[in-house]
Amino acid sequence: MHTSEFNRLVEIMKRLRKECPWDREQTPESLRQYLLEEVYEIVETIDNRDWEELKKELGDLLLQIVFQAQIAEEENRFYLHEVIAHINRKLIERHPHVFGDVKVKDAEQVKENWEQIKVKTEQRSSILEGVPSTLSALLRAQRLQDKASQVGFDWEDAAGVLDKIEEEIKEFREAETPEEREEEIGDILFSLVNLCRFHSISAEDALRKTANKFISRFQYVERKLAERGPSSRKATLKEMDALWEEAKSNDKSSSSL
C-alpha cells in the first residue's frame, strides 16, 4: 500500500465524520455489524478464489478499521498510529526466531512459542483467556482446544478422539430428557471439532463448505422440479432423492475435470 493512499483514506474518513450526517452519528457499537459482515464477505471471496473481489473486500475491512480508530481519536481514547505501533511491536515480540536468536524446527513450534509468549506478556491467569465468546461455536471450540493442547492437555492421537466420539454417541442414545440430549449433542460436536483439529482441518471451513454444497445441490433439485411444471410441488421424497443423486453425480464429474 502506498503511504499516500493510506493517508488519503484517513483524511477522507476525517472529513466524512465532520460533513456526512450518517458517518457522524456512528459509534463503535453501531459499526460492529458492518465489521462482521466485511469479515464474512472476505471469507466468501477466499472460498470462491475471487481475488479481484478480495481486493475490494479487504479495502472495505480497512475502512472499518480506520473508522473505528477515527472515532477513538475524537473521543481521546487512542490514535491510529498507536494501533499500528502496537501490532508492529507484537509481531516482533511474537517472532523471536525471526527478530531474535531463538531457533525453531517447524511451524508447530512457532505456534507453541506464540501462545507461551502471549500468556507471559499479557499476564493471563489461564491459557484459555483471549478466545472471544462472540466467535462462532465451532471456531471457538477449535481455538479452545488449540490452546489447551499447547500445555499438553490433549489426546495422544486421532484414534483416541474417534473413541471419544463413539462414547458420546452412545451417551446420546441413552439420554432420556431434552436437556440431556442437548448436552450430549454438544459433547459430540466438541469431539468432532477435536477430530478436525487432529487432521489440520478447520471445522468452521468444513461445515461452511458442506452448507454451500447443500445449497448448490438443493437448488439443482428445485430447478429440475420447476422444469416439470406446477405438478412438481407434489414431488415425492423418492423423486427428490433421485434428483439429489443427479446433483451429487454432477459435482463429482465436474471435480474430476
N, C-alpha and C positions, 0 to 999 in steps of 0.2 A: 504494500500500500504506500503510495506517495504521501509524504507528510503533509503536503499542501492540500491534498484531497481530504485527509482526515481532519485537518484544521478547518477546512471549509464546512464539513459536516457539523462540527462543533458550533461554528458560527451560525449556521442555518438553524440549528436547534435553539440557540440562544434567542435568535430573532423570532422564531415561532412561539417561544414561551412568552414573549412580550406582545406580539401582534396578532396571534391567532387565538380566538376565544376558546376553541376546543383544546388546543395544546396547553393553553394557560391554566385550564381548570383540572388538568390531570394530576393524579397523585401516585405515589409508589404502589398503593393498593389497587387503584383503578387500572393500572397498566399490567398487572400480573397476568390477566387472561391473554393479553397480546403477546407477552413474553413466552408463555407456554405454547401458544399457537405457532409462533415462529419456530420454536424448537421442534415441534412435531412436524411442521412443514419441511424443515431441513432434513429430518429423518426420512420422510417420504421421498424427497428428491434423491437422497443417497440410495434408498432401496431401488428406485427407478433408474439409478445411474444417469440421471439427467443433470449433467454438470453445468450446463448453461443456466438452468433453473436454480441449481445450488448456489451459483454465484449471486443471483438476485436475493435468494432467501438469507444468505449469510449477511448481505447488506441490511436486510430488514431486521435481523437479530442485532447487528451492530447499532442500528438506530435505537433499539430498545435499551441497550447498554448506555449509550450516550444520553438518552432521555432520562434514565434513572439518575445518572451522575449529575446532570444539569439541575434536576430538582434538588438533589442533595446539596449541591453548591449554593443554590438560592436559599436554602434553609440552614446554611453554615454547618452542615454535618461532615462533609468531606468533599474533596475535589477530584476531578477525573484523573489528573496526573498522579494522585495518590493511589488510585485504583491500579494504574499501570505499574507504578513503582512497587506496589505490593506483590503483584503477580511475578514481576521480574525477580524480586528477592526470593519468592517462594520457589521458582523454577531453579534458581542457582542453589538454594539450600537443599532442595529435594533431589538434586542430581550431583552428589559429591563424586561420583565416578566420572563425571564429565568436567566439572569445575573444581574438583579437588583431587586427592590421591587415592580415593577408595577404589578397590578392584571388585568387579562383579563378573560372574560367569555367564549369566543369561538374563533374559527379560524378567523371569520369575523372581530372581534375586533383586532386581531393580524395584519390582513391585513391593517386595517384602521390606526393603530398606525405606521406601517411600512411607509405608504405614508406620514403621517404627519411628522415623524422624517426626512424622506427624503427631504421634502420641506425645513425644518428648517436648516438642516445640510449642504445642498448643495446650499442654498441661491438662490433658483429658484424664478423667478418672477411669474411663472404660474405653477399650479399643473400638467398641461399637458406637461410640458417640460420633456425630458428624454425618450419619446416614439420615437424610431428611425424611420425616414422616409423611411428607407430601408426595414422595415418589410413588409410582405405581406399585402395587403389591408385589408383583413378580420381580421388578427391578430392585425393590427394597430388600426382598428376601435374599436375592443373589448377592447384593452388596454386604448384607449382614453376614452371610456365610463366608464370603471372601475374607472379611475382616477377622472372623473367628478362626479361620484356617491359618492366619498369619502367626498365631500363637500356639499352633499345634492342635487346636480343637477341631478335629476333622476325622473323616473315615480314612482308613488306610488305602482303600481302592474303591472303584465304582461298584464292585461286587457287593460290598457292604451296603451301599446305597440302595441297590436293587433289592436286597433282602429287607431293608427297612421299608421300601415301598410296598412290598408284598405283605409285610406285617401290618402296615397302616391300612391297606385294603381289607385285610382280614378283620381288623378292628372296626372298620366302617360297616362291614356286613353284619357285625354283631351289635352295632349301635341300635338303641331302641327309641330314643327320643330325637326330635328335630335338632335340639341343641347338641346332642352327642354326634349326630351325623354331620352337622356343620363343623364341629371341631375336628372330626376325623378327616373330612374333606380338606380342611386347611392343612392338616398334617401330611396328607397325600400330596397336595400341591407343593408344600415346602420341600418335601423329599424329592419330588420331580425336578424342582429348581436345582437342588443339590446335584442330581444326576446330570443336568445340563452343565453345571459348573465343572464337573469332573471331565466332561468331554469338550471343555472350552467352547460351549455353546451359550449364547445369550438367550435365556428363557424368554425375555421380552421380545427379542427379534424373532425367535422361533414361532411364538404364538401369534405375533403380528403378521408374519408371512403366511401362516396357516389360515388366519382370518381373511387375509386378502385372497388366498386361494379359494376359500369357501365362497366369497363374494363372486369371484370370477365364474366358478362352476355353477352356482345357483342362478346367476344371471343368464348363463347359457341355457339352463333348463327353462327359465322364464321366456327367453326369446323363442326357443323351439316350440313351446306350448302356445305362444302368441301367434306363431305362424299357422297353427292349426285352426285358429278362429275362436269364437266365443265358447265353443264346446270344451276348450282346454281348461276352463275353470272347474270342470268336474273331473280332472285328471286323477287317476288313482296313484297311490304311493308306488305301486309297481311300475307304472309308466314314468313317473318322475325319477325313480331309481335307475331306469334304463337310460334316460337322458343324462343323468348324473354320470353314469359309467361312460357314456359317449364323451362328455366333457373331460373326464379323467383321462380317457384314452387320447384325446386331442392334446392334452397337456403333455403327456409322455412322448407323443410323436414330435411335438414342437421342441421339446427339451433335448431331443436326440439329434436335432438338425445341426 
